[in-house]
Amino acid sequence: MTIPTSKVKLSQWDALLLESLRALSGSDEELLRRVSEGDLPADESKYEFDYGQLSTLADEQPELFRQAVTEGYQIKYNTIRGIRSWIEVAFGIEPKLELEEGCEAVEALLSESQKRQLEGVLSFGWHITGSGSSADGGNAAYRIEPIQR
């Protein structure tokens, strides 16, 4: 019997760095190579990412970093704005941010695979609601919000 292993945990910022560099690298192997060799681009986005932080993480915790890249990760602690940023960086989608007190949420049109990927990285305390279907068979509207107690 195989005992399931839990995903490694990354900070929200490290997850954003990783997804941004992933978009520029094309494959997990290329991303790992770039980080290990220090072949890191200058970020021109509004986030002004310093990918050198990924090299530091890879040097200090090489197995954790490799697992995060190749097997996935979960974010240790999400914020509402961090979720919005992660969706934008990982999927290239501009989600809507709702900040009314008591109704805070991120709303985005996602494919089913994007929804599953997002579910896998969200920290404890968040959930995704939505119809999961759209009239044209494409992306559906989802709402990512804190679990209310």
C-alpha positions in Angstrom: 0.0 0.0 0.0 1.3 3.4 -0.9 0.9 6.1 1.6 -0.1 9.4 -0.1 2.4 12.2 0.4 1.2 15.7 1.0 2.2 18.5 -1.3 5.1 20.7 -0.3 4.1 24.1 1.0 5.3 27.4 -0.5 4.8 31.0 0.5 2.3 32.9 -1.6 5.2 35.0 -3.0 7.4 32.0 -3.9 4.3 30.5 -5.7 3.9 33.7 -7.7 7.6 33.7 -8.6 7.5 30.0 -9.6 4.4 30.5 -11.8 5.8 33.6 -13.5 9.1 31.8 -14.3 7.2 28.7 -15.4 5.4 30.8 -18.0 8.8 31.9 -19.4 10.4 28.5 -19.2 8.2 26.1 -21.2 8.9 23.0 -19.1 9.7 21.9 -15.6 13.2 20.7 -16.7 13.9 24.1 -18.3 12.7 25.9 -15.2 14.9 23.8 -12.9 17.8 24.3 -15.2 17.4 28.1 -15.3 17.2 28.4 -11.6 20.1 26.1 -10.9 22.3 27.9 -13.5 21.1 31.4 -12.5 19.9 31.9 -16.0 17.1 34.2 -14.8 15.4 37.0 -16.8 14.7 40.5 -15.5 11.0 40.8 -14.9 9.3 43.5 -16.8 5.8 42.9 -15.3 4.0 45.1 -12.8 5.2 42.7 -10.1 8.9 43.3 -10.7 9.7 39.7 -9.6 13.3 39.0 -8.5 13.7 35.4 -9.6 16.9 35.2 -7.6 14.7 34.4 -4.7 13.9 31.1 -6.4 17.6 30.3 -6.6 18.0 30.9 -2.9 15.0 28.6 -2.2 16.5 26.0 -4.5 19.9 26.2 -2.8 18.5 26.1 0.7 15.8 23.4 0.1 16.6 21.7 -3.2 14.2 18.7 -2.7 11.3 21.0 -1.7 11.9 23.2 -4.7 12.2 20.2 -7.1 9.0 18.7 -5.7 7.1 22.1 -6.0 8.1 22.4 -9.6 7.5 18.8 -10.7 4.8 17.5 -8.4 2.9 20.6 -7.4 2.6 22.6 -4.2 0.1 24.1 -1.8 0.3 27.8 -0.7 0.9 28.1 3.0 -1.4 31.1 3.5 -3.4 32.9 0.8 -4.7 36.5 0.9 -7.5 37.7 -1.3 -5.2 39.9 -3.4 -2.7 37.1 -3.6 -5.2 34.7 -5.0 -6.1 37.3 -7.6 -2.5 37.8 -8.5 -1.8 34.0 -8.7 -4.7 33.5 -11.1 -3.4 36.4 -13.2 0.2 35.1 -13.2 -0.5 31.4 -13.6 -3.3 31.6 -16.2 -3.0 35.1 -17.8 -6.5 35.9 -16.7 -7.6 39.2 -15.1 -10.0 38.2 -12.3 -12.4 40.5 -10.6 -11.7 41.4 -7.0 -14.7 41.9 -4.6 -13.7 43.7 -1.4 -17.0 44.5 0.3 -16.7 43.6 3.9 -18.1 40.2 4.6 -18.4 39.3 0.9 -14.7 39.3 -0.1 -14.0 37.1 -3.1 -12.1 36.7 -6.3 -14.3 36.0 -9.4 -12.8 34.5 -12.5 -13.7 32.6 -15.7 -11.8 29.4 -15.6 -11.6 26.1 -17.5 -12.3 22.9 -15.5 -8.5 22.1 -15.5 -7.7 25.6 -14.3 -10.2 25.3 -11.5 -8.7 22.0 -10.4 -5.2 23.4 -10.5 -6.3 26.4 -8.4 -8.1 24.1 -5.9 -4.8 22.2 -5.5 -2.8 25.2 -4.5 -5.2 27.1 -2.3 -4.4 27.2 1.4 -6.8 25.9 4.0 -9.7 28.3 4.6 -10.7 29.0 1.0 -13.2 27.3 -1.3 -14.3 27.7 -4.9 -18.0 27.9 -5.8 -19.6 28.2 -9.2 -21.7 26.4 -11.8 -18.8 24.6 -13.4 -20.5 24.8 -16.8 -21.0 27.5 -19.4 -23.4 27.9 -22.2 -20.7 27.6 -24.9 -18.8 24.7 -23.2 -15.8 27.0 -22.5 -14.8 28.7 -19.3 -17.2 29.0 -16.4 -17.6 31.6 -13.7 -16.1 30.7 -10.3 -16.0 32.5 -7.0 -13.0 32.0 -4.7 -13.9 33.1 -1.2 -12.9 32.4 2.4 -14.8 29.7 4.2 -17.3 31.4 6.6 -17.6 29.9 10.1 
